[in-house]
Amino acid sequence: MIHVYLDDYRHCPKGFVLARNAEECKHLIDEEEIDILSLDFDLGWGNPTGYEVVRHLVEHGAYPKRIFLHTSSILGRNQMYELLSEQLPETTELFGGPMPQCVLDEAAGK
């Protein structure tokens, strides 16, 4: 089981697999079992956003155990949160903000 961090700019936290764009993230969702998925919304001018990844999750029903929305885009966070909260299975936890330090420590093996 892996942890995935989707972001085109920020540094990837220890213990996570970095996806720099929506396509890389969707590939990981399709191929791996994911514990923690942390999503950014804006992934570079003209590129698909984190919302595209959320739509992929919903369409394929391949949900991780925990989803965090670390984006600084309030509109993007709200869009992703709204779609996820409507479709989320009971086995997945959704958090509307970035990972707290205790989760980062857990993923890093501390």
C-alpha positions in Angstrom: 0.0 0.0 0.0 1.4 3.4 -1.0 0.8 7.1 -0.2 0.4 9.5 -3.2 1.0 13.2 -3.3 -0.3 15.1 -6.3 1.4 18.4 -6.9 3.2 20.1 -9.8 5.2 22.4 -7.6 5.5 21.6 -3.9 8.1 19.3 -2.4 6.8 15.7 -1.9 6.7 14.6 1.8 8.8 11.7 2.9 7.0 8.4 2.5 4.9 9.5 -0.5 5.0 8.8 -4.2 4.9 12.0 -6.2 2.6 12.5 -9.1 3.3 15.8 -10.9 0.2 15.8 -13.0 -3.3 14.3 -13.2 -2.3 11.5 -15.6 0.5 10.2 -13.4 -1.9 10.3 -10.4 -4.7 8.5 -12.3 -2.2 5.8 -13.3 -1.2 5.2 -9.7 -4.8 5.0 -8.7 -5.4 2.4 -11.3 -2.3 0.3 -10.6 -1.7 0.6 -6.8 -3.6 0.2 -3.6 -3.5 3.7 -1.9 -3.7 4.5 1.8 -3.3 8.3 1.7 -4.0 10.5 -1.3 -3.2 14.2 -1.0 -4.5 16.4 -3.8 -3.6 19.8 -5.2 -6.1 21.5 -7.6 -4.0 23.7 -9.8 -1.4 21.7 -11.8 0.0 24.2 -14.1 -1.6 26.5 -16.7 -3.7 24.6 -19.3 -3.2 21.2 -17.5 -6.0 19.0 -16.1 -6.6 19.8 -12.4 -7.0 17.8 -9.3 -10.8 17.8 -10.0 -10.0 15.5 -13.0 -8.4 13.1 -10.6 -11.5 13.3 -8.3 -13.7 12.5 -11.3 -11.5 9.5 -12.1 -11.9 8.2 -8.5 -15.7 8.6 -8.7 -16.0 7.1 -12.2 -13.8 4.1 -11.4 -14.8 3.6 -7.7 -11.1 3.2 -6.8 -11.0 5.1 -3.5 -8.0 5.3 -1.2 -8.5 5.0 2.6 -7.8 8.7 3.3 -8.0 11.7 1.0 -6.6 15.2 1.9 -7.0 18.3 -0.1 -3.8 20.4 0.3 -4.6 22.9 -2.4 -4.5 26.6 -1.8 -7.3 27.1 -4.3 -10.5 27.6 -2.3 -12.7 27.2 -5.3 -10.8 24.0 -6.4 -10.9 22.6 -2.8 -14.7 23.2 -2.6 -15.3 21.6 -6.0 -13.3 18.5 -5.2 -14.7 18.2 -1.7 -18.3 18.5 -3.0 -18.0 15.8 -5.6 -16.1 13.4 -3.3 -18.5 13.9 -0.3 -21.5 13.0 -2.5 -19.9 9.7 -3.7 -17.6 8.6 -0.9 -17.8 5.1 0.4 -17.8 4.5 4.2 -14.3 3.0 4.0 -12.8 6.3 2.9 -12.1 9.3 5.1 -12.2 12.8 3.5 -10.4 15.8 4.9 -10.9 19.3 3.4 -7.4 20.5 4.2 -3.7 19.5 4.2 -2.3 16.6 6.2 -1.6 17.3 9.9 1.9 16.6 11.2 0.9 13.4 12.8 -0.2 12.0 9.4 3.0 13.2 7.8 5.0 11.5 10.6 3.0 8.3 10.2 3.7 8.2 6.4 7.4 8.9 7.0 7.6 6.0 9.4 8.3 8.1 12.4 
